[in-house]
């Protein structure tokens, strides 16, 4: 890319250093003016002013013939006394003279051109395109183009605000709105130099007000102020600036290369900073995730511990309720024993009888009965604490402490 930029800069420098005039004027016959305004010269320019040559289009032979016919007709008609000959010569002579003067009084102004007319060396007016009839003593001094004229202004080594040399190429389009002031105040060649210098000064002043990193933006810059300034400079010459376009704007190639290297370094630093930021963010996310996992684990353990505490509390409450129920049952039983001692005694004896019957019905049981009341008491106490376990075989060796 740097090589391409160097080639462009070299081509631009060669183009600027070529001495050439963009605005020219020619001297051609009036009949050839249209061709002159449409033909490019060797350096590719089209004239903006044409000075007509051989403007007197009088046909001398017709004038001489007309005079001879008029004089001879009158002389011989009078001498020979032929009135008809005199009449014919008076009619034909002026007609022939007018034919000889016709090309001098009839002029055609090409399309896209204004013509300046003078009489006796003094400007009398301007003719627009078309066919006009003028007096023979009136001449056309200049033909001035009405089209918009492109003008290239290359600027090299223009210092910027930070003293970087820039190269700018500008295309300015103008038109000659007052041909009289343009022709009689300055020539086309001189206006080329004056206009080039004025544009150069204005462009350099504009470039001096911007930084080097803004040079590339000149292509898209609003040039209204520059246009107004140039219009004020060229207004005395009857010229109006129509449009200004900056077609090329570039700092030197080595500066562009250094700027590209700097931009690349900045981009790489920004990319590294972004990667570092992403790594820190990823690390922070991992730490936050680990912290959240620990918090979730602690929360689960706390919930499990609360559930264990609740279950232990429920068991403790159940035990308390069972103890209270047992205590209440024993209290009621004790109250019943105190209140109905005979009924308890009777129930006691009934239980003794049932036990005796059960033992008696078991043919394999061998009993050595001592104190029967002790045996019945033991069985009754077991019934009060739970349920009596039936057994198929009971071997009681001794009751009342002996087995």
Steps between C-alpha positions, in 0.01 A plus 500: 500500500789737575647435151169582335480819704854598393410445134189715535701776667766488227237520227331788677832685538584451132155625408543813713848576369385490137475862380172527316232759444142394543335815364581613147369729228535464121501722193289341225259621233146558617372217283730258677410609855255214556767247407756671725269479805455124453859399417758422766854622467814287531496524880133406514349843563209674327524878448272719705550815287528527121611820326348502146728575206401643158169618633426725198302256289442744214524346151696764315430355160126538552546854625707589192248335273213685663677835463587428137143399417358806669742753343508342158123465479441858594773629263409296194125534561530876507739514205295268286177643637374162621303560820443127553873439523533770761215349700648151484844619606353695794314187615771238433802694623388544864381139511844376395664732754274369778591146404862592537436653843270216622775291659626806683165590658377144570686308773428167669599460866561132589294333770653524848690820418458871572636754248636844589423768241698823452472797274795723438701306756241555773287231663134538412332179619483123526332264255347169604512181287310519171493704178529879526504790252761766579631806325810453283702734719417288808738211577504205735805530724476184713302180533477379863378157603188470714564145621629404843878471495685236708822617660744272685695634797770261634663589832820335626688531829220692667575508875225392738436626851755253640747579218445186290533555123180408316417459131160611374346505152192715445259532205335843480222572254427861402317692232554842340187693593623842377694458172579873475684514834677171434629604157594861568628459858721195447599251232431126519865410555543762771181391673636145502798612708302736725229245567753222564685717754179605674380139528840387626503765773145422611559124508828534693330728753222243545747210540697702755194503726457120520702220659680233303248231594224711341663530157322193363168652605549796267341300217168511690547847651247780455679762287241777515737742671773428244255556216386835640860616542596406145188667360606823667846468339376438144193726504691796342566281196134413441549137614277298735612182679238229450643201685811390692593134542810368674580183305820397676633570849780302659792557739851378399548125455739461797256684725214279380714189568585623851134578564398155381763341725376709791141409430598134480682524835200672656272232359723224635513666842125538499464134404736392779316719748172348387637146540633590846164646593324186379741281703437709814128484440517125451700464822252719687214294361669180616558646847142618518379156388719326761375738768141435396562124514644529854208717605255251349674210678496684834136585444416135429689387811324765706165386368587136573612596852176689553306195383698278744429743779134502408490118493680480837260754639209296363638181659556679829145626488372150423696361794360769725149429381549126551642564847211728583254241371670225700506719805135580454414132454688400814338782688158385392588144586622603842182695557291197400697278736441736782138548412404138435728277706249207502461509123872488462524208733228315314671572167825378648351172605335461158835539337650242734224258401559555129871438540435186696262376235753569228768311682270216573406466136863453396576126546875549433542762771664385823436734789617507851261738659603676805335825567218525239439864575854590397460326166170671426649835607785458259270423207273791583791743508607379154145555370500851638833586328416339165337194355535144625722293270350157446739223517456137388742372759535644852751345735470654841723337760422731778285804572572740783873518424577121445538354145 
